[in-house]
Amino acid sequence: MVFKLKKISVSRRPIGTRLKLARRRKRFSLEEVEEITKVKKRYLEDIERNNFDNLPSEVYTKGFLAKYAEAVGLNSKKIVDSYKLTRGTDEDNSADHYGEFAQKTIKNSKFSLTPKLVVTLIFVLLFIGLAGYLFIQVRGFASAPVLEITKPEQDKLSTTSSGLTIEGKTDPGASVFINDQPISCDLSGNFSESVRLRDGINEIKVSAKNKINRESSKIINVSVKLPVIAKNGSVKGAISGLKLVVKIGPNPSWLSVDVDGKRVFQGIMLKETSQEFLAEKDITVSIGNAGSAHLYLNNKDLGVQGKEGEVRRDLNFNLGMVQ
């Protein structure tokens, strides 16, 4: 009896395993993939373990998978399609619909729908589809990406609030920036980000760049008049627990803050803005531009947290540091 060895196709491996192997072939650490994709490390770990139930909504999960695949040199469409298949996404029963259509056409028409005619029509449709796809791709690369701001609805506005949410849409695959700080968007190009404003005139530049650096941008001017208490900050005195003050300058910075294990802020802080965070046990901070982030812990000056453009993640401040 002759035995034959049967190789298992790489594509049959779990999605997370395929991504992990590709990452190791590229000699990337999870931190490096996090920096490239702007997807948090804990989500990347869940992906590699195939723990998709721990991830956010389906839209974000598909976006994470596509970005991870592109970062490690895999076909993002195939990875997302594999994910849809493993999650039991219903497939379009187009063959049955076509059969019904063909039968009705034969009954109600005078000509005969022969197999040869069907094959010819299929090839023609495939050619048209391929030509249309190539045209869209070439046009997309040659021109700047679409950039639509849906919130706020006007490019000049006044407010008494120190916070503003910016929402919009760009081409899938394009990168979005607010005052040159990168923000995340989903697989369809939708984005939403909070911006911390300072008292006075705030100029906010929203830009989108495609893979060949073609750029579209829009300027939003916001006039802010903060209440007196917001300008002066909190009342000085004895501090119970932790108080972390973040001051931004000379350039803007992306910031993420967790207080006692709960996310309380994530967004862009413009230059010359500041924000105070109070906690009972600990505060964890991630900074997109460490050279422009000046921190004060319980009134103690901790200085700037790095160099301009440097990313610092998961900086932890706890009670043991002030007792």
N, C-alpha and C positions, 0 to 999 in steps of 0.2 A: 504493500500500500504506500502511495506517495502523498506526503503531507506538504501543503503549500502555506507559506506565511502570508497572512493578510494584514496589510498596513492600515492602521486607523487614520482616517483623514484628519488633518489638523483642524478643519472646520467643525468636526464633531466635538472638539474639546469645548468645555464651558467658556463663555465669553470672557469672564474674568481671567481665566487661565491663559487664554490667547493674548490678552492685553498684557498680562504680567510677563509672559515669556518674551513678547516683543519689546517691552521696556528693558528687560535684562539684556537682551541682545544689543540694545542701544546704549547699555551701560548708564541708564538714567536712574537716579534715586526718585522716590516718591515726592520728595521736596522739589526736585527739578521739574517733574511733570506738573506739580501744583503751580509752580511759577509760570510754566509755559501755557497751561490751560486756564489758569485762574479758578480752578476747581479745588475746593478744600481737600486737604490730605485725608480727612476721615471719610469723605465720600469716595475718594480713590481707593482706599482700603476696602470699603464695602463692595466696590465694583470688583476688585480682584478676588474677593471672597464670594462673589455672586450673591451678596446680600442686598438685592435690589429693593426689598421691602423697606430698608432703612433709608432709602434715598427720598428726595422730595417728589413732586408730582411727575407724571409720565413725561410731560414736555421737557422738564429739566433733566430727567434721567437720560432721555435720548440725546439731549444736547451735551451732557457730560460724556456719554459714550463716544459721540462723534468727535469731540475735542480730544479725548484720550487717544482714540484711534489715529487721528491725524498727527498727534505729537510723537507717536512711536512708529509711524510709517505704515499703518494698516489702512485698508479701505474703509472709510467711515460709513459709507452707505451699506456695505456688507455687514458691518458690525451692528448697525441699527436694525437692519432687516433680520439678522439672527436674533436680536433681542425681541423684536415683535413676534417672531415665530415661537420663541421659548415662553413668551407670556400669553400665547394663545390668541393672538390677534386674528380676527375673522378675515379671511381672504375673499376677494371679490369673485363671485361665482359667474364670471364673465362668459365662460364657455357655454353654460346653460342658457344665459340670456341670448347669446349669439345663435344657439340652435333654434330657440323659439322664433327669433327674428328671421332666420333663414327659411324655416318652414312656412311662416306667414308670407314671406316674399315669394316663395315658389307657388303657393296656392293662389295668391292674388295678382301675380304677374304673368306675362305671356312668355318671357324668356326663361331658359333653364339655367339655374345656378350650378354650374358644373364644378367639380373639384379643382380643375385647372384654373377657372376664373377666381375661385376662392383663394388659391395660392398666390395668383397674380395680385389680387387686391391686398393680401397680407403684406407682400413684398413692397408694394407701392406705399402702403401706410407706414411700414417700418422705415422706408427711405425718407418719407416726409417728416416722420417723427425725429429721426436722427439729424436730418438737415436743420430742423427747427431747434433742436437741442444745441447743436453746434453754433448756430446763429446767436442764440440767447447767451451762451457761454462767452463767445467772442465779444459780443456787445457789452456784456457785464464786465469783462476785464478791461475793455478799452475805455469805458466811461466810469465816472465817479459813482460811488454807490448812492442809492436813494436814502435820504434822511428826512424823516417826518417826526416832528415834535407834536405830540397829542396833549401833553400837560406840562407846563401851563399852556393855555390856548393862545396867549399873546406874548410877543417878544419884549414888551415893556409893561411893567406892572409895579404897583406899590403894595407894601405889606407891613404889618407890625409884628410878624412872626420871624423867628431866627431860622426856621426850617422851611425847605422847599423840596417838593418831589418832582423830579423830571422823568417823564415817560415818553416813549416814542418807538419808532420802528425803522429798521434799515434792512439792507439786503442780507439774506442768510449767508453766513461765513464772514461778514465784515466785522471789523473790530471797532468798538465805540469808546470814546474818551470824553471826559468832562474836565475842562481846563487841563488837558494833557495827562489826566489820571485815568488809567484803563478801568472800565466797568464791564460787568458780565451781561450777556444777552442770551436768549434762548435759541433753539435751533431754527426758529422762524424769523429771527432778527428783532424780536421784541425786547425792550429794556425798560427798567425802572430803577431809579437811584435817588436816595435822599442827599440833599446838599445843605450844609450848614452855612448860614449867611452872617455877615457882619453888619453893624449899624452903618448906614450910608448907602452909597451906590455899589452894587455888586454886578460885575460883568461875568457872565457864565458862557463859556464857549463849548458847545456840543459838536463833536466831529465824528465822522465815520470813515474808516479807511478799508479798502479792499486789499487783496493779496499782492497787488503790484503798486501799492501805496497811492492809488488815486483817492482823493479826499473830498468829502462834502462837509460843510460846517455851517452852523447857525449860532448867532449871538443872542442871548437873553439878558436884558438889563433889568435888574430888580432894585428898586429903591426901598430901603428898610429903615423904619423908625421904631426902634425898640423902646419898650417902657423903661423908666429910670431904674427900676430894680434889676432889670435884665442887663443894663449897661454896667451897673456897679458890682454885680455878682452877689454872692450870698453873704450873710452877716457873719463877721468874724467872731471867734470865740472858741470854746472847747470843742474838740472834734470827737464824736463817738463813732468808732469804727474806722472806715477808710474814706478819704476824700482825694480823688485824683482829678487834677485840673490839666487839661490838654490845650496848649496854645500853638497855633499853626502859623508859620511864616519862616522865610520870606515867600515860599511857594505853597500851593495847595497840596493836600495829601488825602489819600483814601484812608479811612479809619474804621476799625471794627472793635466793639467793646462789649465784653460779657461781664455782668455784675452778679456775683454769687451764682454763677452757672447759667445765667439767663442773658440772651442777647438783647441789649438795650439800644444799641446804635450800630448802624452800618451804612456808610455813605461817604461822600466827599465833603471835606471841610476846606473852605476857601481860605486864602491867606488872610492873616490878621483876625481870624476867628478863634474863639475859645469855647470850651465846654467843660462842665463839671460833672463828675460821676461819684455817687455815694454808695458804699457797700458795707455790709456787716462783717463779711469774712474775707473775700478776695475779689480782685478785678483782673481780667485778662484782656490784653490789648494787642491788636495786630495793626501795623502801620505800613502804608504804601510808599511813603517818602519820609524815611527816618530823619533825614537832615533838616526837615522843616517841622518836626514835632518836638515841642518843648514840654516836658512833663514836670508836675509838682505833686508830690505825695504828702498829704497832711501838712501842707505849707512848706515842705522841704523841696528845694530845687534839685531835680534829678538831671537837668540839662537836656540837650537834644539827644536823640536815641540812635544816631548813626550818621551816615553821609547822605548827601543829596542823591535821590534816586534809589537809595538802598531800601529793601523790603525787610521789615522785622516782624516776625510772627509769634503769637502766643507769649507775649511778655506778661509775666504774672506778678502781681503785687498783693501781699497778704498781711495779716495783722502782725505776724512775726517780724516784719520789716520795720514796724513803727513802735514796737513795745520795748 
